[in-house]
């Protein structure tokens, strides 16, 4: 038998998201429409770079000369 978060193969379904912590909420299909959309140029600012902190780590998102985004740790 599979849980609601798993498909018949035992894998997590595309409509659910769980990151190893049982206290974390599970994303359901009904919340997909609530995804935030940001304009890269607004987020990156005039210098074309922004630092993002995630779980104590700092990541740098920058716009390259070829107009591509690159995320580095």
N, C-alpha and C positions, 0 to 999 in steps of 0.2 A: 504494500500500500504506500502511496506517495503523499507527502504533505501538500497543502495548497501552494507552497512556494516551489514545488518540484514537479517536473513533468514525468511521464511514464518511464523515462530512462534514469530517473533519479537526479537529473541536472536541474539547476534553477531555471525557471522559465523566464522568458524575456520580460514578462510583466512584473517580476519581483526583483528586489535588490536587497541583499543582506551582506554585511561586511564582517562576519565573524563575531560580532558582539550582539548577543541576544537582546540587549537593551535598545538596539538601533531599530528604528521603524522600518517596516517593509514597504517598498514602493509598489503600489498596485497600478493596474492599467488606468484606473480613473484619475490618477494624479499626473499622468503623462502630459496632459494639456497645460499643466501649471508650470512647465519648465521655463525658467527665465531666459530671455534672449538679450544679449548685450552687444552693442556695436563695438567692434574691436578698436577702432580709432578713438572712441570715447574712453574706453577702458585703458588703453595704452598711453593716452595723453600725447603731448607734442613731441616727446622724446622717443615714442614708439616702444616703450618698455614698461613692464609692471612686475612687481614681486608679489607672489602669492604664498601665504603661509598655510600649510596643511599638515596637521598632526605634528607640529613642532619643527617641520622642515620648511625651508624657503626654496621656492621654485621661481624662476625668471621666465616670463613670457615676453618675447620680443618679436617685432616685425622686421623681417630681413630686407635687404636691398631688392630682392626679387619679389617683394610683396607677399611673402609667406610667413606664417607664424611658426615659431620654434619655442618649445618649452624645455628648459634645462633645469637640472637640480644643482 
